[in-house]
Amino acid sequence: MNNRYGEFERRLFEVLAKSGERIFVLGPAGDLLVANAVKDGFFEDKKVEGMGFHVQASNGFSKNFPMTFTYWVTDTGVEFIKRFAQGADIA
């Protein structure tokens, strides 16, 4: 558990277990903070349009960097978070 999920993910699991919320929004780089939980199917990125930072370079490079990420806690995630909060086996 300590090697799979970072401190942020573990704290988020605790908050979600207490609140029962299934939707949450993260700021810049939020996608990196929950990457393993997304990979494991606990959270789904809803790709909600939000604030962004657009970079346009003189060489033609153009990219929009999202500043918010909206996630849904999946049914699998709800079950995992319940087991995590109860201290049950999560393997």
C-alpha positions as CSV (number, residue, x, y, z in Angstrom):
1,M,0.0,0.0,0.0
2,N,2.7,2.5,1.0
3,N,4.6,1.8,-2.2
4,R,1.6,1.7,-4.6
5,Y,-0.2,4.9,-3.5
6,G,1.3,8.2,-2.6
7,E,0.6,10.2,0.5
8,F,-1.9,12.4,-1.4
9,E,-3.8,9.4,-2.6
10,R,-4.0,7.8,0.9
11,R,-5.2,11.1,2.4
12,L,-7.8,11.4,-0.4
13,F,-9.0,7.8,0.3
14,E,-9.5,8.8,4.0
15,V,-11.4,12.0,3.1
16,L,-13.6,10.2,0.6
17,A,-14.3,7.4,3.1
18,K,-15.6,10.0,5.6
19,S,-17.5,12.2,3.2
20,G,-19.0,9.5,0.9
21,E,-18.5,11.9,-2.0
22,R,-18.1,10.4,-5.4
23,I,-17.0,13.5,-7.4
24,F,-13.9,15.6,-6.7
25,V,-11.9,18.2,-8.5
26,L,-8.1,18.6,-8.3
27,G,-5.9,21.5,-9.4
28,P,-2.9,21.6,-11.7
29,A,-0.9,18.3,-11.8
30,G,-3.8,16.6,-10.0
31,D,-3.7,13.9,-12.7
32,L,-0.2,13.0,-11.5
33,L,-1.2,12.9,-7.8
34,V,-3.9,10.2,-8.4
35,A,-2.3,8.4,-11.4
36,N,-2.1,5.0,-9.7
37,A,-5.6,5.1,-8.3
38,V,-6.8,5.9,-11.9
39,K,-4.7,3.1,-13.3
40,D,-6.3,0.7,-10.8
41,G,-9.8,1.8,-11.8
42,F,-10.7,3.6,-8.6
43,F,-11.2,7.0,-10.2
44,E,-12.4,8.0,-13.6
45,D,-11.3,11.3,-15.2
46,K,-14.5,12.9,-16.5
47,K,-12.6,15.2,-18.9
48,V,-14.7,18.2,-17.8
49,E,-13.6,21.4,-19.5
50,G,-12.3,23.9,-17.0
51,M,-9.6,26.5,-16.6
52,G,-6.5,26.0,-18.7
53,F,-3.2,27.6,-19.5
54,H,-2.5,28.0,-23.2
55,V,1.1,28.2,-24.5
56,Q,1.7,29.5,-28.0
57,A,5.3,29.6,-29.2
58,S,6.7,31.5,-32.2
59,N,7.9,28.2,-33.7
60,G,4.3,27.1,-34.0
61,F,4.1,25.0,-30.8
62,S,0.7,25.3,-29.2
63,K,-0.6,23.4,-26.2
64,N,-3.3,23.8,-23.6
65,F,-2.5,22.7,-20.1
66,P,-5.5,21.9,-17.9
67,M,-5.6,23.6,-14.5
68,T,-8.5,21.4,-13.1
69,F,-9.3,17.7,-13.2
70,T,-12.7,16.3,-12.3
71,Y,-12.9,12.7,-11.2
72,W,-15.7,10.3,-10.4
73,V,-15.1,7.5,-7.8
74,T,-16.0,4.3,-9.6
75,D,-17.9,1.4,-7.9
76,T,-14.6,-0.4,-7.6
77,G,-13.1,2.6,-5.9
78,V,-16.0,2.9,-3.5
79,E,-15.5,-0.7,-2.4
80,F,-11.7,-0.3,-2.1
81,I,-12.1,2.9,-0.1
82,K,-14.5,1.2,2.3
83,R,-12.0,-1.7,2.9
84,F,-9.2,0.8,3.3
85,A,-11.1,2.9,5.9
86,Q,-12.0,-0.3,7.8
87,G,-8.4,-1.5,7.8
88,A,-9.5,-4.6,5.9
89,D,-7.3,-6.6,3.5
90,I,-6.9,-4.6,0.4
91,A,-4.7,-6.9,-1.6
